[in-house]
Amino acid sequence: MIVPETLIRAAAPEDDDVLAELDRVTWSPLHAVLPAPVPPYGPFFDERHLPEDYLVAERAGVVVGYVRAAPPTPLAAMAHVRQIQGLVVAGSARGQGVARALLRAAMDRARADGAVRMTLRVLGHNAPARALYASEGFAVEGVLPGELFVGGAYVDDVLMGRSLTGS
């Protein structure tokens, strides 16, 4: 099978509908802490989720994923940190390096913005995501046991992070 090249670009307001649909069709208790979306659907972008916080992956002009990386808080003392606050890949593009490309692009963008640290939170039972993050240099920095109730079970909230400087 020939896999088209993945283009990573900044999100634009015009991506709202396609990203909202991607979010809906990829929803899973493996990674989501919010309930499954139900109609009527709201916009993808809002005052807390701005297009400039997102990078989009395209293949042959079709959006196949996105990553959101933003400051974890508005505190000036944390201006050097970016946090992955969402990483989604369409089922048709999974296992083809799209998530890795998005993650690397988010780290590159964070470095370019002056960030020196990247963090994220991942559900303890999401082994594929945890393996991806570990392979990209993220280390477990804390675990909040049973912090979340997802899919009828208590799930650990795993805190991971890495430096964006040096190796």
Backbone as a printed PyTorch tensor [residue, N CA C, xyz], in Angstrom:
tensor([[[  0.8350,  -1.1740,   0.0000],
         [  0.0000,   0.0000,   0.0000],
         [  0.8830,   1.2410,   0.0000]],

        [[  0.5550,   2.2010,  -0.8360],
         [  1.2830,   3.4630,  -0.8940],
         [  0.6170,   4.4320,   0.0780]],

        [[  1.4190,   4.9790,   1.0000],
         [  0.9030,   5.9260,   1.9860],
         [  1.2580,   7.3240,   1.5310]],

        [[  0.2360,   8.1940,   1.3640],
         [  0.5480,   9.5590,   0.9470],
         [  1.3780,  10.2920,   2.0020]],

        [[  2.1340,  11.2780,   1.5440],
         [  2.9390,  12.0990,   2.4540],
         [  2.0220,  12.8570,   3.4090]],

        [[  2.4710,  12.9880,   4.6470],
         [  1.7150,  13.7280,   5.6530],
         [  2.2130,  15.1640,   5.6980]],

        [[  1.2970,  16.0880,   5.5360],
         [  1.5850,  17.5160,   5.6500],
         [  1.0720,  17.9760,   7.0110]],

        [[  1.9240,  18.6060,   7.7940],
         [  1.5240,  19.1810,   9.0730],
         [  1.4620,  20.6900,   8.8760]],

        [[  0.3190,  21.2660,   9.2290],
         [  0.1290,  22.7150,   9.0610],
         [ -0.6170,  23.2760,  10.2610]],

        [[ -0.5680,  24.5970,  10.3760],
         [ -1.3360,  25.2790,  11.4160],
         [ -2.8250,  25.1600,  11.1080]],

        [[ -3.6220,  25.0110,  12.1340],
         [ -5.0710,  24.9800,  11.9480],
         [ -5.5620,  26.3780,  11.6070]],

        [[ -6.6950,  26.4320,  10.9370],
         [ -7.3370,  27.6920,  10.5670],
         [ -8.7970,  27.6250,  10.9890]],

        [[ -9.4310,  28.7790,  11.1850],
         [-10.8480,  28.7750,  11.5670],
         [-11.7140,  27.9290,  10.6210]],

        [[-11.3190,  27.8530,   9.3550],
         [-12.0890,  27.0850,   8.3660],
         [-12.0450,  25.5770,   8.6360]],

        [[-11.1610,  25.1330,   9.5180],
         [-11.0520,  23.7120,   9.8590],
         [-12.0910,  23.2790,  10.9020]],

        [[-12.8650,  24.1930,  11.4080],
         [-13.7820,  23.9080,  12.5080],
         [-14.6510,  22.6760,  12.2490]],

        [[-15.3560,  22.6340,  11.1440],
         [-16.2850,  21.5320,  10.8830],
         [-15.5760,  20.1960,  10.7380]],

        [[-14.4760,  20.1660,   9.9970],
         [-13.7850,  18.8930,   9.7700],
         [-13.1270,  18.3830,  11.0560]],

        [[-12.6060,  19.2810,  11.8810],
         [-12.0070,  18.8460,  13.1430],
         [-13.0830,  18.3870,  14.1310]],

        [[-14.2160,  19.0630,  14.1290],
         [-15.3330,  18.6420,  14.9910],
         [-15.7950,  17.2410,  14.5960]],

        [[-15.9010,  16.9800,  13.3060],
         [-16.3190,  15.6590,  12.8380],
         [-15.2700,  14.6060,  13.1790]],

        [[-13.9960,  14.9250,  13.0010],
         [-12.9260,  13.9990,  13.3520],
         [-12.9810,  13.6700,  14.8420]],

        [[-13.2170,  14.6710,  15.6540],
         [-13.3420,  14.4760,  17.0940],
         [-14.4940,  13.5150,  17.4140]],

        [[-15.6130,  13.6990,  16.7370],
         [-16.7860,  12.8460,  16.9890],
         [-16.5310,  11.3950,  16.5920]],

        [[-15.9690,  11.1840,  15.4040],
         [-15.8190,   9.8060,  14.9120],
         [-14.6810,   9.0500,  15.5940]],

        [[-13.7630,   9.7630,  16.2280],
         [-12.6550,   9.0910,  16.9120],
         [-12.8730,   8.9740,  18.4150]],

        [[-14.0070,   9.4790,  18.9110],
         [-14.2490,   9.4320,  20.3580],
         [-14.1540,   7.9950,  20.8570]],

        [[-13.4750,   7.8290,  21.9990],
         [-13.3210,   6.5070,  22.6020],
         [-13.0250,   6.6730,  24.0900]],

        [[-13.5450,   5.7750,  24.9260],
         [-13.1960,   5.8420,  26.3470],
         [-11.7240,   5.4850,  26.6050]],

        [[-11.0090,   5.0580,  25.5680],
         [ -9.5770,   4.8010,  25.7120],
         [ -8.8160,   6.0920,  25.9720]],

        [[ -9.3160,   7.2030,  25.4030],
         [ -8.5970,   8.4700,  25.5500],
         [ -9.4520,   9.6470,  26.0000]],

        [[-10.7670,   9.5220,  25.9380],
         [-11.6320,  10.6670,  26.2360],
         [-12.0920,  10.6650,  27.6950]],

        [[-12.0750,  11.8360,  28.3080],
         [-12.5890,  11.9680,  29.6660],
         [-13.9820,  12.5960,  29.6760]],

        [[-14.3920,  13.1370,  28.5440],
         [-15.7290,  13.6910,  28.4160],
         [-16.6500,  12.6280,  27.8150]],

        [[-17.9570,  12.7430,  28.0680],
         [-18.8910,  11.7840,  27.4640],
         [-18.8640,  11.8730,  25.9370]],

        [[-19.3480,  10.8220,  25.2910],
         [-19.4340,  10.8130,  23.8290],
         [-20.2820,  11.9930,  23.3700]],

        [[-19.8750,  12.6530,  22.2950],
         [-20.6360,  13.8080,  21.8090],
         [-22.0090,  13.3850,  21.2850]],

        [[-22.9850,  14.2280,  21.5580],
         [-24.3480,  14.0050,  21.0720],
         [-24.8600,  15.3030,  20.4580]],

        [[-25.7570,  15.1940,  19.4750],
         [-26.3210,  16.4040,  18.8680],
         [-27.1440,  17.1750,  19.8980]],

        [[-27.2860,  18.4610,  19.7710],
         [-26.6650,  19.2920,  18.7350],
         [-25.1980,  19.5390,  19.0740]],

        [[-24.3690,  19.4640,  18.0610],
         [-22.9400,  19.6480,  18.2470],
         [-22.6010,  21.1360,  18.2330]],

        [[-21.7000,  21.5180,  19.0960],
         [-21.2240,  22.8910,  19.1070],
         [-20.0160,  23.0340,  18.2090]],

        [[-19.4720,  24.2320,  18.1420],
         [-18.2740,  24.4460,  17.3280],
         [-17.0670,  23.7630,  17.9630]],

        [[-16.0980,  23.4440,  17.1460],
         [-14.8480,  22.8530,  17.6290],
         [-14.0180,  23.9190,  18.3280]],

        [[-13.8600,  25.0580,  17.6690],
         [-13.0950,  26.1630,  18.2470],
         [-14.0200,  27.0200,  19.0920]],

        [[-13.4910,  27.5100,  20.2120],
         [-14.2130,  28.4460,  21.0560],
         [-13.1950,  29.3280,  21.7680]],

        [[-13.6280,  30.0910,  22.7720],
         [-12.7170,  31.0340,  23.4290],
         [-11.5880,  30.3440,  24.1920]],

        [[-11.7440,  29.0700,  24.5210],
         [-10.6820,  28.3260,  25.2090],
         [ -9.8970,  27.4180,  24.2720]],

        [[-10.4200,  27.1630,  23.0870],
         [ -9.7960,  26.2680,  22.1110],
         [ -9.6250,  27.0360,  20.8020]],

        [[ -8.5010,  27.7250,  20.7040],
         [ -8.2560,  28.6250,  19.5790],
         [ -7.5120,  27.9120,  18.4550]],

        [[ -7.7860,  28.2710,  17.2060],
         [ -7.0850,  27.6270,  16.0860],
         [ -5.5700,  27.6730,  16.2140]],

        [[ -5.0300,  28.7500,  16.7750],
         [ -3.5670,  28.8680,  16.8570],
         [ -2.9290,  27.8640,  17.8160]],

        [[ -3.7260,  27.1660,  18.6090],
         [ -3.1920,  26.1480,  19.5060],
         [ -3.1100,  24.7680,  18.8360]],

        [[ -3.5630,  24.6670,  17.5940],
         [ -3.6720,  23.3710,  16.9230],
         [ -2.7660,  23.2740,  15.7060]],

        [[ -2.2530,  22.0720,  15.4920],
         [ -1.6200,  21.6990,  14.2420],
         [ -2.4790,  20.5820,  13.6450]],

        [[ -2.5680,  20.5690,  12.3220],
         [ -3.4250,  19.6290,  11.6070],
         [ -2.5490,  18.7770,  10.6890]],

        [[ -2.8700,  17.4900,  10.6000],
         [ -2.1980,  16.5880,   9.6620],
         [ -3.1250,  16.3420,   8.4840]],

        [[ -2.5720,  16.4910,   7.2800],
         [ -3.3260,  16.2320,   6.0490],
         [ -2.5910,  15.2020,   5.2180]],

        [[ -3.3680,  14.3890,   4.5280],
         [ -2.8460,  13.4660,   3.5280],
         [ -3.7080,  13.6050,   2.2890]],

        [[ -3.0680,  13.9440,   1.1840],
         [ -3.7750,  14.1320,  -0.0910],
         [ -4.9420,  15.0980,   0.0880]],

        [[ -4.7260,  16.1560,   0.8730],
         [ -5.7420,  17.1790,   1.0670],
         [ -6.8390,  16.8350,   2.0540]],

        [[ -6.7440,  15.6700,   2.6990],
         [ -7.7560,  15.2320,   3.6630],
         [ -7.1720,  15.3230,   5.0710]],

        [[ -7.8920,  15.9570,   5.9810],
         [ -7.4460,  16.0660,   7.3660],
         [ -7.5450,  14.6920,   8.0220]],

        [[ -6.4150,  14.2180,   8.5700],
         [ -6.3880,  12.8930,   9.1970],
         [ -5.9690,  12.9500,  10.6680]],

        [[ -5.7480,  14.1470,  11.2010],
         [ -5.3880,  14.2360,  12.5980],
         [ -5.1260,  15.6530,  13.0400]],

        [[ -5.0150,  15.7990,  14.3520],
         [ -4.6460,  17.0990,  14.9150],
         [ -3.9870,  16.9000,  16.2640]],

        [[ -3.2410,  17.9060,  16.6730],
         [ -2.6810,  17.9720,  18.0190],
         [ -2.9360,  19.3820,  18.5400]],

        [[ -3.2710,  19.4490,  19.8120],
         [ -3.4170,  20.7430,  20.4810],
         [ -2.3090,  20.8370,  21.5070]],

        [[ -1.5010,  21.8840,  21.4100],
         [ -0.4480,  22.1530,  22.3850],
         [ -0.5700,  23.6100,  22.8000]],

        [[ -0.7340,  23.8270,  24.0960],
         [ -0.9710,  25.1720,  24.6080],
         [ -0.3200,  25.3040,  25.9800]],

        [[ -0.1630,  26.5260,  26.4660],
         [  0.3140,  26.6750,  27.8360],
         [ -0.6660,  25.9820,  28.7880]],

        [[ -0.1550,  25.2910,  29.8040],
         [ -1.0570,  24.5750,  30.7080],
         [ -1.9130,  25.5060,  31.5660]],

        [[ -1.4080,  26.7010,  31.8360],
         [ -2.1530,  27.7140,  32.5900],
         [ -1.7380,  29.0840,  32.0600]],

        [[ -2.4790,  30.1300,  32.4070],
         [ -2.0630,  31.4780,  31.9900],
         [ -0.9860,  32.1010,  32.8840]],

        [[ -0.4750,  31.3590,  33.8520],
         [  0.5260,  31.8910,  34.7690],
         [  1.8400,  32.1990,  34.0480]],

        [[  2.3850,  33.3810,  34.2910],
         [  3.6680,  33.7540,  33.6980],
         [  4.7720,  32.7810,  34.1190]],

        [[  4.6640,  32.2290,  35.3110],
         [  5.6730,  31.2970,  35.8120],
         [  5.6990,  29.9850,  35.0300]],

        [[  4.6790,  29.7540,  34.1860],
         [  4.6250,  28.5270,  33.3800],
         [  4.6950,  28.8290,  31.8830]],

        [[  5.1150,  30.0340,  31.5360],
         [  5.1650,  30.4280,  30.1230],
         [  6.1660,  29.5990,  29.3190]],

        [[  7.0840,  28.9420,  29.9790],
         [  8.1120,  28.1260,  29.3100],
         [  7.6410,  26.7010,  29.0210]],

        [[  6.3970,  26.3800,  29.4000],
         [  5.8680,  25.0230,  29.2620],
         [  4.7360,  25.0060,  28.2440]],

        [[  4.7100,  23.9590,  27.4330],
         [  3.5580,  23.6840,  26.5740],
         [  3.0390,  22.3150,  26.9690]],

        [[  1.7370,  22.1610,  26.8710],
         [  1.1000,  20.9090,  27.2480],
         [  0.3010,  20.3650,  26.0670]],

        [[  0.4930,  19.0910,  25.7740],
         [ -0.3370,  18.4310,  24.7790],
         [ -1.7110,  18.2710,  25.4110]],

        [[ -2.7190,  18.8570,  24.7840],
         [ -4.0670,  18.8230,  25.3310],
         [ -5.0390,  18.1540,  24.3660]],

        [[ -4.5150,  17.3230,  23.5200],
         [ -5.3320,  16.5560,  22.5940],
         [ -4.4880,  16.1080,  21.4210]],

        [[ -4.5870,  14.8320,  21.0920],
         [ -3.8940,  14.2630,  19.9400],
         [ -4.8360,  13.2210,  19.3600]],

        [[ -5.3010,  13.4660,  18.1390],
         [ -6.3080,  12.6120,  17.5090],
         [ -5.8600,  12.2570,  16.0970]],

        [[ -6.0210,  10.9810,  15.7360],
         [ -5.7160,  10.5160,  14.3860],
         [ -6.8960,   9.6820,  13.8890]],

        [[ -7.3100,   9.9260,  12.6610],
         [ -8.3960,   9.1640,  12.0440],
         [ -8.0300,   7.6860,  12.0070]],

        [[ -9.0270,   6.8420,  12.1700],
         [ -8.8010,   5.3990,  12.1370],
         [ -8.0790,   4.9440,  10.8860]],

        [[ -8.3950,   5.5540,   9.7530],
         [ -7.7910,   5.1620,   8.4750],
         [ -6.3090,   5.4830,   8.3920]],

        [[ -5.8060,   6.3410,   9.2890],
         [ -4.3990,   6.7580,   9.2380],
         [ -3.5990,   6.2590,  10.4340]],

        [[ -4.2100,   5.4940,  11.2980],
         [ -3.4970,   5.0040,  12.4890],
         [ -2.4320,   3.9990,  12.1090]],

        [[ -1.3420,   4.0080,  12.8830],
         [ -0.2550,   3.0750,  12.6520],
         [  0.6350,   3.4480,  11.4840]],

        [[  0.4910,   4.6870,  10.9900],
         [  1.2550,   5.1260,   9.8240],
         [  2.1520,   6.3240,  10.1330]],

        [[  2.3670,   6.6110,  11.4120],
         [  3.2860,   7.6780,  11.7880],
         [  2.6770,   9.0600,  11.8880]],

        [[  1.3690,   9.1850,  11.7510],
         [  0.7290,  10.5040,  11.8060],
         [  0.8220,  11.0940,  13.2120]],

        [[  0.5090,  10.3020,  14.2250],
         [  0.5750,  10.8070,  15.6060],
         [  1.9970,  11.2340,  15.9510]],

        [[  2.9760,  10.4420,  15.5530],
         [  4.3780,  10.7810,  15.8190],
         [  4.7580,  12.0860,  15.1140]],

        [[  4.3280,  12.2450,  13.8620],
         [  4.6290,  13.4750,  13.1140],
         [  3.9780,  14.6880,  13.7800]],

        [[  2.7530,  14.5310,  14.2320],
         [  2.0660,  15.6330,  14.9230],
         [  2.7760,  15.9740,  16.2290]],

        [[  3.1520,  14.9600,  16.9900],
         [  3.8240,  15.1750,  18.2670],
         [  5.1580,  15.8880,  18.0550]],

        [[  5.9320,  15.4320,  17.0810],
         [  7.2190,  16.0800,  16.8010],
         [  7.0280,  17.5140,  16.3270]],

        [[  6.0250,  17.7480,  15.4930],
         [  5.7560,  19.1120,  15.0150],
         [  5.3360,  20.0170,  16.1660]],

        [[  4.5570,  19.4780,  17.1000],
         [  4.1500,  20.2740,  18.2640],
         [  5.3560,  20.6380,  19.1190]],

        [[  6.2870,  19.7020,  19.2740],
         [  7.4960,  20.0080,  20.0490],
         [  8.3590,  21.0360,  19.3230]],

        [[  8.4870,  20.9080,  18.0050],
         [  9.2490,  21.8930,  17.2250],
         [  8.6330,  23.2810,  17.3470]],

        [[  7.3260,  23.3470,  17.2390],
         [  6.6340,  24.6360,  17.3460],
         [  6.8130,  25.2230,  18.7430]],

        [[  6.7090,  24.3890,  19.7650],
         [  6.8930,  24.8570,  21.1380],
         [  8.2940,  25.4290,  21.3300]],

        [[  9.3020,  24.7170,  20.8070],
         [ 10.6840,  25.2250,  20.8870],
         [ 10.7910,  26.5790,  20.1960]],

        [[ 10.2110,  26.6880,  19.0090],
         [ 10.2660,  27.9420,  18.2480],
         [  9.5960,  29.0800,  19.0070]],

        [[  8.6060,  28.7420,  19.8350],
         [  7.9120,  29.7470,  20.6550],
         [  8.6400,  30.0220,  21.9640]],

        [[  9.7910,  29.3690,  22.1770],
         [ 10.5790,  29.6140,  23.3760],
         [ 10.3090,  28.6660,  24.5290]],

        [[  9.4750,  27.6640,  24.3290],
         [  9.2070,  26.6990,  25.3990],
         [ 10.4230,  25.7980,  25.5780]],

        [[ 10.6430,  25.3730,  26.8110],
         [ 11.7600,  24.4800,  27.1100],
         [ 11.2840,  23.1660,  27.7260]],

        [[  9.9760,  23.0360,  27.8660],
         [  9.4180,  21.8330,  28.4910],
         [  8.0580,  21.5240,  27.8760]],

        [[  7.7750,  20.2240,  27.7070],
         [  6.4850,  19.7670,  27.1850],
         [  5.9220,  18.7500,  28.1670]],

        [[  4.6460,  18.8810,  28.4880],
         [  3.9880,  17.9510,  29.3930],
         [  2.7030,  17.4420,  28.7490]],

        [[  2.1290,  16.4230,  29.3760],
         [  0.8470,  15.8980,  28.9210],
         [  0.2630,  15.0440,  30.0220]],

        [[ -1.0220,  14.7460,  29.8500],
         [ -1.7170,  13.8250,  30.7360],
         [ -2.3320,  12.7560,  29.8410]],

        [[ -2.2330,  11.5100,  30.2630],
         [ -2.7530,  10.4010,  29.4710],
         [ -3.4290,   9.4190,  30.4270]],

        [[ -4.5130,   8.8220,  29.9610],
         [ -5.2010,   7.8360,  30.7860],
         [ -4.3270,   6.6060,  30.9500]],

        [[ -4.2880,   6.0850,  32.1490],
         [ -3.4190,   4.9600,  32.4680],
         [ -3.6360,   3.7430,  31.5910]],

        [[ -4.8650,   3.5190,  31.1430],
         [ -5.1430,   2.3300,  30.3300],
         [ -4.8720,   2.5410,  28.8360]],

        [[ -4.4110,   3.7240,  28.4430],
         [ -4.1490,   4.0030,  27.0300],
         [ -2.7010,   3.6200,  26.6890]],

        [[ -2.4720,   2.3170,  26.6210],
         [ -1.1190,   1.7970,  26.3770],
         [ -0.5150,   2.2650,  25.0560]],

        [[ -1.2700,   2.3260,  23.9490],
         [ -0.6480,   2.7940,  22.7000],
         [ -0.1250,   4.2330,  22.8020]],

        [[ -0.8970,   5.1140,  23.4080],
         [ -0.4510,   6.5050,  23.5490],
         [  0.7480,   6.5910,  24.4820]],

        [[  0.7050,   5.8770,  25.5810],
         [  1.8150,   5.9140,  26.5250],
         [  3.1060,   5.4200,  25.8710]],

        [[  2.9970,   4.3910,  25.0370],
         [  4.1830,   3.8650,  24.3400],
         [  4.7180,   4.8930,  23.3480]],

        [[  3.8330,   5.5580,  22.6170],
         [  4.2700,   6.6040,  21.6850],
         [  5.0080,   7.7030,  22.4400]],

        [[  4.4070,   8.2060,  23.5100],
         [  5.0310,   9.2990,  24.2530],
         [  6.3840,   8.8730,  24.8120]],

        [[  6.4660,   7.6740,  25.3650],
         [  7.7400,   7.1930,  25.9100],
         [  8.7930,   7.0970,  24.8070]],

        [[  8.3870,   6.6530,  23.6210],
         [  9.3520,   6.5260,  22.5160],
         [  9.8520,   7.8820,  22.0290]],

        [[  9.1250,   8.9440,  22.3580],
         [  9.5230,  10.2950,  21.9820],
         [ 10.1560,  11.0570,  23.1500]],

        [[ 10.5620,  10.3240,  24.1730],
         [ 11.3310,  10.9310,  25.2570],
         [ 10.5340,  11.4040,  26.4470]],

        [[  9.2340,  11.1790,  26.4650],
         [  8.4240,  11.5690,  27.6220],
         [  8.5860,  10.5170,  28.7160]],

        [[  8.7020,  10.9730,  29.9460],
         [  8.8220,  10.0830,  31.0960],
         [  7.6230,  10.2990,  32.0140]],

        [[  7.2160,   9.2400,  32.6960],
         [  6.1560,   9.3630,  33.6950],
         [  6.7140,  10.1700,  34.8560]],

        [[  6.0300,  11.2580,  35.1750],
         [  6.4670,  12.1300,  36.2680],
         [  5.5190,  12.0880,  37.4610]],

        [[  4.4050,  11.4040,  37.2650],
         [  3.4580,  11.2520,  38.3610],
         [  2.2510,  10.4530,  37.9110]],

        [[  1.6040,   9.8370,  38.8700],
         [  0.3860,   9.0850,  38.6010],
         [ -0.6260,   9.4480,  39.6770]],

        [[ -1.8140,   9.8170,  39.2410],
         [ -2.9160,  10.0690,  40.1580],
         [ -3.8290,   8.8460,  40.0810]],

        [[ -3.6780,   7.9100,  41.0050],
         [ -4.4270,   6.6510,  40.9280],
         [ -5.9400,   6.8650,  41.0220]],

        [[ -6.6680,   6.2490,  40.1100],
         [ -8.1280,   6.3010,  40.1330],
         [ -8.6950,   7.6960,  40.0670]],

        [[ -7.9760,   8.6210,  39.4940],
         [ -8.3690,  10.0360,  39.4720],
         [ -9.6170,  10.2940,  38.6270]],

        [[ -9.8290,   9.4740,  37.6160],
         [-10.9370,   9.6970,  36.6870],
         [-11.8610,   8.4840,  36.6590]],

        [[-13.1380,   8.7330,  36.4080],
         [-14.1100,   7.6530,  36.2480],
         [-14.5360,   7.6670,  34.7950]],

        [[-14.0680,   6.6770,  34.0260],
         [-14.2710,   6.6370,  32.5780],
         [-14.7740,   5.2500,  32.1930]],

        [[-15.8400,   5.2100,  31.4150],
         [-16.3390,   3.9270,  30.9290],
         [-16.7110,   2.9660,  32.0370]],

        [[-17.1950,   3.4940,  33.1560],
         [-17.6320,   2.6490,  34.2610],
         [-16.5260,   2.1590,  35.1790]],

        [[-15.3230,   2.7040,  35.0230],
         [-14.2030,   2.2590,  35.8640],
         [-13.3380,   3.4440,  36.2750]],

        [[-12.6690,   3.2950,  37.4020],
         [-11.7120,   4.3030,  37.8360],
         [-10.4150,   4.1020,  37.0600]],

        [[ -9.8780,   5.1980,  36.5630],
         [ -8.7070,   5.1490,  35.6890],
         [ -7.6460,   6.1090,  36.2200]],

        [[ -6.3920,   5.6760,  36.1550],
         [ -5.2760,   6.5320,  36.5700],
         [ -5.0840,   7.6760,  35.5750]],

        [[ -4.7090,   8.8280,  36.0990],
         [ -4.3070,   9.9830,  35.2980],
         [ -2.7820,  10.0080,  35.3630]],

        [[ -2.1350,   9.7440,  34.2330],
         [ -0.6740,   9.6450,  34.1880],
         [ -0.1030,  10.9520,  33.6530]],

        [[  0.7920,  11.5500,  34.4210],
         [  1.4260,  12.8020,  34.0500],
         [  2.7930,  12.4820,  33.4540]],

        [[  3.0310,  12.9780,  32.2410],
         [  4.3060,  12.7310,  31.5720],
         [  4.8950,  14.0550,  31.1210]],

        [[  6.2090,  14.1060,  30.9780],
         [  6.8520,  15.3230,  30.5320],
         [  8.2450,  15.0390,  29.9820]],

        [[  8.7830,  16.0600,  29.3330],
         [ 10.1470,  15.9730,  28.7980],
         [ 10.6820,  17.3750,  28.5630]],

        [[ 11.9980,  17.4430,  28.5460],
         [ 12.6750,  18.6800,  28.2070],
         [ 12.6170,  18.8730,  26.6830]],

        [[ 12.5910,  20.1090,  26.2580],
         [ 12.6600,  20.4230,  24.8350],
         [ 14.0370,  20.9550,  24.4530]],

        [[ 14.9650,  20.9260,  25.4020],
         [ 16.3260,  21.3800,  25.1270],
         [ 17.2660,  20.1920,  25.2180]],

        [[ 18.3530,  20.2490,  24.5410],
         [ 19.3410,  19.1700,  24.5890],
         [ 18.7740,  17.8600,  24.0990]],

        [[ 19.2490,  16.7620,  24.6630],
         [ 18.7830,  15.4400,  24.2310],
         [ 17.7650,  14.8600,  25.1570]]])
